[in-house]
Amino acid sequence: MTHPCLTCGACCASFRVDFSIHESQEQGGHVPSGLIEEVTATTCRMRGTDWARPRCAALVGKVGEKASCGIYEWRPSPCREFAAGSDACNRVRLRHGLPALETGLL
């Protein structure tokens, strides 16, 4: 069975993703520097997530059909901490016309 996140991508097209500048490659982290924008001296943001209709620059594919993170192994902490099947997950799935998931998938 395919993990539901691989056909979803709703979270990647719904939230602003801010995280510590220390997670960027330039500061010794893993998030590719070309995909982030500096917000403050200590905070950066995934490119594309601050738009009126957010879409993370690392999102590959089409939301609700086939979607994946192009930097999955190097994604920032907010993405690592986001739980499939959580209340936040199910809210954005519904916003994108997708059915809710069971809680505790990950």
Secondary structure as UniProt FT lines:
FT   HELIX           4..7
FT   HELIX           11..13
FT   STRAND          18..20
FT   HELIX           21..23
FT   HELIX           25..27
FT   HELIX           33..35
FT   STRAND          36..38
FT   STRAND          43..46
FT   TURN            47..50
FT   TURN            57..58
FT   STRAND          59..62
FT   TURN            63..65
FT   STRAND          66..69
FT   TURN            70..71
FT   HELIX           72..74
FT   HELIX           77..81
FT   TURN            84..85
FT   HELIX           87..95
FT   TURN            96..97
//
